[in-house]
Amino acid sequence: MIRLAMAAHTPVAAGLWIDGRSVSARSGQSAPVLNPATGEILARVAQAGPEDVDAAVAAARRSWERGDWRRATVAERARVLLRLAERIREEAEELAALESRNVGKPIAEARGEVEMGAACFQYYAGLIPAFGGRTVPLSAPGTGLTFREPVGVCGLIVPWNFPFAITTWKVSPALALGNSVVVKPASATPLSALRLAELAAEAGLPPGVLNVVPGPGGAAGSALARHPDVRKISFTGSTEVGSEVMRTAAGDVKRVSLELGGKSASLIFADADLEKAGASVSGSFGNAGQDCCARSRVLVERPVYEEVVERFVARVQALRVGDPQNAATEIGSLISPSHRDKVDGWVRRGVAEGATLCTGGRPLAGDPFDRGSFYAPAVFRDVTPGMAIAQEEIFGPVVSLLPFDTEEEAIRLANGTIYGLSGSLWTRDVGRALRVVRAIETGVISVNTSWSVHLEMPFGGVKRSGVGRELGPSALDHYSEWKSVFIADS
């Protein structure tokens, strides 16, 4: 079990989770899963190929056809989801340690994400009884009824930056409506999804309803997206891969929802509480900037630009970078040496383009940093809107500060990328806040805070940041179909 491996701090072999049990990959292949902060091997995990995806989808389809989950009463499904939420909370510290070690993120962040996962199952358990069809008045002589039916087998593809939380965002609404699912976690971070499957079985979820197939995206992910028995694909990841998933899924007209990249902006107006706006540092550097919602552009009204730059740089220099298992750590490791080098390449490009690097922007060396992929958070000023660092998603601890002169210019700068996922606005002027949030092209925006995600509200993007929404009641729409019934008067 993954649990035993983490308790002993020794590598263990972990299989795929298919039809309610752990199994080896049919090829016999496995790959090491690392702690990016130390380089240690946490586990050797079976690597699913297309034949394993076929087996997982077949198990999901059998469970769907058997019907013991989709035909369960709403009360029965709710009870299982609530038991699963309870099991997550009972194992919260173990799950948080597992997530922290597998992703390299601070333990404090991991604890919050585990609690969000438990709350997600609890939330959708509560929504099940309220989600259904209705009677419809008709002009024809008879009665109109509508039903909300589960879609069937759903393929859920999860990224490496928030693996446990995002898995629960997808699994909980899908299961709430009676679907069967196959989860494809990221190759680098499959451990918490596998542990979730174990906990779901303990909570009473029937075999085959939840399957987990770690493996390379090009093999397992593509096989899932093209499988003819999968009726719905939900993908979170890069815009480039998301576009390919959409093309693949189009072959047999699958339902598709995508949550993709971002280049979110934090707009700070001169009338803002500048001390409070300093919280935008956490919105920029949470999870070491490996967050599609990261406010990687900070747009500042010119009269307070110099003061904000000074405050921002000082706050960033005070961030505690270090051991993710230390409760005081604020910035952990990046996911891998190759990703660290990619981030560093973007920083070098920003310097070459003429931006001024105010602080950070280098791999960290010396004990304990040599064993991991740590990077000093970088802040640029003197950035122009056309620079690559102001346009491209770097997915690391790199922020650009740009000045603006008018409200109209601020909106134009905020909208001046291909993305539209999240963002923040800092002002005391309620009228301005309402004007600006309506004018910015984004799926999520917060006023006087950097808090992007709420279980009760839709989460997702516009433009090349994706289609469809996670969370809130609207997520249930993506895992259900309308069925209309007409009963003629006799």
MARTIDREN-631065 format. One line per 3 residues: number of its first residue (from 1); their letters; for each residue y, z, x of C-alpha. Coordinates in steps of 0.5 Angstrom, whole numbers. Layout:
<nodes>
NUM) A) Y:Z:X; ...
</nodes>
This chain:
<nodes>
1) MIR) 0:0:0; 7:-1:2; 9:6:1
4) LAM) 4:8:6; 6:4:11; 13:7:10
7) AAH) 11:14:10; 7:13:17; 13:8:20
10) TPV) 7:4:22; 6:-3:21; 1:-5:15
13) AAG) -2:-11:12; 1:-13:6; -2:-18:1
16) LWI) 1:-22:-5; 1:-19:-12; -3:-24:-17
19) DGR) -6:-22:-23; -5:-14:-22; -8:-13:-15
22) SVS) -6:-15:-8; -10:-21:-5; -9:-25:1
25) ARS) -6:-32:2; -12:-37:1; -10:-40:8
28) GQS) -10:-33:11; -3:-34:14; 1:-28:15
31) APV) 8:-26:18; 11:-20:21; 17:-17:17
34) LNP) 22:-14:21; 27:-8:21; 33:-12:23
37) ATG) 37:-6:26; 31:-4:31; 27:-10:32
40) EIL) 20:-6:30; 15:-10:26; 15:-6:19
43) ARV) 9:-10:16; 5:-16:16; 6:-20:10
46) AQA) 1:-25:7; 5:-32:6; 4:-36:0
49) GPE) 3:-43:0; 3:-48:-6; -5:-46:-7
52) DVD) -3:-39:-8; 3:-41:-12; -2:-44:-17
55) AAV) -6:-38:-17; 0:-34:-19; 3:-39:-24
58) AAA) -4:-39:-27; -5:-31:-28; 2:-31:-31
61) RRS) 0:-37:-36; -7:-33:-37; -3:-27:-39
64) WER) 2:-31:-43; -4:-34:-47; -7:-27:-48
67) GDW) -1:-25:-51; -2:-17:-50; 5:-17:-47
70) RRA) 9:-22:-51; 6:-20:-58; 7:-12:-56
73) TVA) 11:-9:-61; 19:-8:-58; 17:-1:-58
76) ERA) 11:-2:-54; 15:-6:-49; 21:-1:-49
79) RVL) 16:4:-47; 13:1:-41; 20:-1:-38
82) LRL) 22:6:-39; 16:9:-35; 18:4:-30
85) AER) 25:6:-29; 22:13:-29; 17:11:-23
88) IRE) 23:8:-19; 27:14:-20; 21:18:-18
91) EAE) 20:14:-12; 28:13:-11; 28:16:-4
94) ELA) 22:12:-1; 25:5:-4; 32:6:-1
97) ALE) 29:8:6; 24:2:5; 30:-3:3
100) SRN) 35:0:8; 29:-1:14; 27:-8:11
103) VGK) 35:-11:10; 38:-7:16; 43:-4:10
106) PIA) 46:3:10; 42:8:7; 47:10:2
109) EAR) 48:3:0; 41:2:-1; 40:9:-5
112) GEV) 46:6:-10; 42:-1:-11; 35:3:-13
115) EMG) 39:7:-18; 42:1:-21; 35:-2:-21
118) AAC) 32:3:-25; 38:3:-30; 37:-4:-31
121) FQY) 30:-3:-33; 33:2:-38; 38:-2:-40
124) YAG) 34:-8:-42; 29:-3:-45; 35:-1:-50
127) LIP) 37:-8:-52; 30:-10:-54; 30:-7:-61
130) AFG) 37:-10:-62; 36:-17:-60; 33:-22:-65
133) GRT) 34:-27:-70; 37:-27:-77; 37:-30:-84
136) VPL) 42:-36:-85; 45:-38:-91; 44:-46:-93
139) SAP) 46:-51:-97; 39:-53:-98; 35:-50:-104
142) GTG) 31:-45:-99; 31:-40:-94; 33:-40:-87
145) LTF) 30:-36:-81; 31:-36:-74; 27:-32:-69
148) REP) 28:-31:-61; 22:-33:-58; 20:-32:-50
151) VGV) 21:-38:-46; 14:-37:-43; 12:-37:-35
154) CGL) 19:-36:-31; 20:-37:-24; 25:-32:-20
157) IVP) 27:-33:-13; 31:-28:-10; 35:-27:-4
160) WNF) 35:-23:2; 41:-19:2; 40:-15:-4
163) PFA) 32:-16:-5; 31:-10:-10; 37:-10:-14
166) ITT) 37:-18:-15; 29:-17:-17; 31:-12:-22
169) WKV) 36:-16:-25; 32:-22:-26; 25:-19:-28
172) SPA) 28:-14:-33; 31:-18:-38; 25:-23:-37
175) LAL) 20:-18:-39; 24:-15:-44; 23:-21:-48
178) GNS) 16:-22:-47; 16:-27:-42; 11:-27:-36
181) VVV) 14:-28:-29; 12:-30:-22; 17:-27:-17
184) KPA) 19:-31:-10; 22:-26:-5; 26:-28:1
187) SAT) 21:-29:7; 25:-23:11; 25:-18:5
190) PLS) 19:-18:1; 17:-11:1; 21:-8:-4
193) ALR) 19:-13:-9; 12:-12:-7; 13:-4:-8
196) LAE) 16:-6:-15; 10:-10:-17; 5:-3:-15
199) LAA) 10:1:-19; 10:-4:-25; 2:-3:-26
202) EAG) 3:4:-25; 7:4:-31; 3:0:-35
205) LPP) 5:-7:-35; -1:-11:-36; -5:-16:-30
208) GVL) -2:-22:-29; 5:-21:-33; 9:-20:-26
211) NVV) 6:-23:-20; 10:-23:-13; 9:-29:-8
214) PGP) 12:-28:-1; 13:-34:3; 17:-40:6
217) GGA) 22:-43:1; 20:-50:3; 13:-48:1
220) AGS) 13:-43:-4; 19:-43:-7; 19:-51:-8
223) ALA) 12:-50:-11; 15:-45:-16; 21:-50:-18
226) RHP) 16:-56:-19; 10:-53:-22; 9:-56:-29
229) DVR) 7:-49:-32; 14:-46:-30; 19:-46:-36
232) KIS) 25:-43:-33; 27:-42:-26; 32:-37:-24
235) FTG) 35:-38:-17; 40:-33:-13; 42:-36:-6
238) STE) 46:-41:-2; 49:-47:-6; 46:-52:-2
241) VGS) 39:-49:-3; 41:-48:-11; 42:-55:-11
244) EVM) 36:-57:-9; 32:-52:-13; 36:-56:-19
247) RTA) 34:-63:-17; 27:-60:-17; 27:-57:-23
250) AGD) 30:-63:-27; 23:-67:-26; 20:-63:-32
253) VKR) 27:-61:-35; 26:-53:-34; 31:-48:-36
256) VSL) 35:-47:-29; 40:-41:-28; 43:-41:-21
259) ELG) 47:-35:-18; 50:-39:-11; 55:-38:-6
262) GKS) 62:-35:-6; 69:-35:-2; 72:-30:-6
265) ASL) 79:-28:-6; 83:-21:-6; 90:-22:-8
268) IFA) 95:-16:-7; 102:-17:-10; 108:-13:-7
271) DAD) 108:-8:-13; 101:-6:-12; 99:1:-9
274) LEK) 98:-1:-2; 94:5:-1; 89:4:-7
277) AGA) 89:-3:-5; 86:-1:2; 79:0:-2
280) SVS) 79:-8:-1; 76:-7:6; 70:-4:2
283) GSF) 70:-10:-2; 70:-15:4; 65:-11:9
286) GNA) 60:-8:4; 53:-10:6; 56:-12:13
289) GQD) 59:-18:9; 53:-21:7; 55:-21:0
292) CCA) 56:-27:-4; 62:-23:-8; 65:-21:-1
295) RSR) 73:-21:-1; 73:-25:5; 80:-28:4
298) VLV) 85:-23:3; 92:-26:0; 98:-22:1
301) ERP) 105:-23:-2; 109:-24:4; 114:-18:3
304) VYE) 108:-13:5; 104:-18:9; 105:-14:15
307) EVV) 104:-7:13; 98:-10:9; 95:-13:16
310) ERF) 97:-6:19; 93:-2:14; 87:-7:13
313) VAR) 86:-7:21; 86:0:22; 81:1:16
316) VQA) 77:-4:19; 77:-1:26; 75:6:23
319) LRV) 69:3:20; 62:7:22; 58:2:25
322) GDP) 51:4:27; 44:7:25; 43:4:17
325) QNA) 38:11:16; 44:15:18; 48:17:11
328) ATE) 55:17:15; 54:9:17; 58:4:13
331) IGS) 56:-2:17; 49:-4:19; 45:-9:22
334) LIS) 46:-17:20; 39:-19:18; 37:-23:24
337) PSH) 39:-25:31; 40:-32:29; 44:-30:23
340) RDK) 49:-26:28; 50:-32:32; 51:-36:26
343) VDG) 57:-31:24; 59:-31:31; 60:-38:32
346) WVR) 64:-38:25; 69:-33:29; 69:-37:35
349) RGV) 71:-43:31; 77:-39:27; 80:-38:34
352) AEG) 79:-45:36; 83:-47:30; 89:-43:32
355) ATL) 88:-36:27; 89:-30:31; 83:-25:31
358) CTG) 86:-18:30; 80:-14:31; 72:-14:32
361) GRP) 69:-21:32; 63:-20:37; 56:-18:38
364) LAG) 55:-10:39; 52:-8:46; 49:-2:48
367) DPF) 44:3:45; 43:3:39; 46:-4:38
370) DRG) 41:-8:43; 35:-7:39; 38:-10:33
373) SFY) 43:-15:30; 50:-11:30; 57:-15:29
376) APA) 64:-12:30; 67:-13:23; 72:-19:25
379) VFR) 79:-19:22; 84:-26:22; 91:-27:21
382) DVT) 95:-33:22; 90:-37:18; 92:-43:14
385) PGM) 88:-45:7; 85:-51:11; 82:-48:16
388) AIA) 74:-47:16; 74:-40:16; 78:-40:10
391) QEE) 74:-45:6; 67:-44:8; 62:-38:6
394) IFG) 61:-34:13; 56:-29:10; 58:-24:15
397) PVV) 63:-19:17; 69:-24:17; 76:-23:13
400) SLL) 82:-28:13; 89:-25:11; 93:-30:9
403) PFD) 101:-29:6; 103:-32:-1; 110:-33:-3
406) TEE) 110:-34:-11; 105:-32:-16; 103:-39:-17
409) EAI) 102:-40:-10; 97:-34:-10; 93:-37:-16
412) RLA) 93:-44:-12; 90:-41:-6; 85:-37:-10
415) NGT) 83:-43:-13; 83:-47:-7; 75:-47:-5
418) IYG) 69:-50:-8; 67:-43:-10; 69:-39:-16
421) LSG) 64:-33:-16; 68:-26:-16; 75:-23:-14
424) SLW) 80:-18:-14; 87:-17:-16; 92:-11:-14
427) TRD) 98:-10:-18; 102:-5:-23; 104:-11:-27
430) VGR) 100:-11:-33; 103:-18:-35; 102:-21:-29
433) ALR) 95:-18:-28; 93:-22:-35; 96:-28:-33
436) VVR) 93:-28:-26; 86:-27:-28; 86:-32:-34
439) AIE) 89:-37:-29; 84:-36:-23; 77:-40:-23
442) TGV) 72:-35:-23; 66:-32:-26; 68:-25:-25
445) ISV) 75:-21:-23; 77:-14:-22; 84:-11:-23
448) NTS) 86:-6:-18; 78:-5:-16; 73:-9:-12
451) WSV) 67:-7:-17; 64:-14:-19; 57:-12:-22
454) HLE) 56:-8:-28; 50:-8:-32; 53:-9:-39
457) MPF) 57:-15:-37; 55:-22:-35; 55:-24:-28
460) GGV) 55:-31:-25; 60:-36:-22; 63:-43:-24
463) KRS) 64:-49:-20; 59:-49:-14; 58:-42:-15
466) GVG) 53:-43:-20; 51:-44:-27; 48:-39:-32
469) REL) 49:-31:-32; 45:-25:-30; 46:-18:-33
472) GPS) 49:-16:-40; 46:-18:-47; 48:-25:-45
475) ALD) 42:-25:-39; 37:-25:-45; 39:-32:-47
478) HYS) 36:-35:-41; 30:-32:-42; 29:-34:-50
481) EWK) 29:-40:-54; 31:-40:-61; 26:-42:-67
484) SVF) 29:-45:-73; 25:-44:-80; 26:-47:-87
487) IAD) 22:-44:-93; 23:-49:-99; 24:-45:-106
490) S) 18:-46:-109
</nodes>
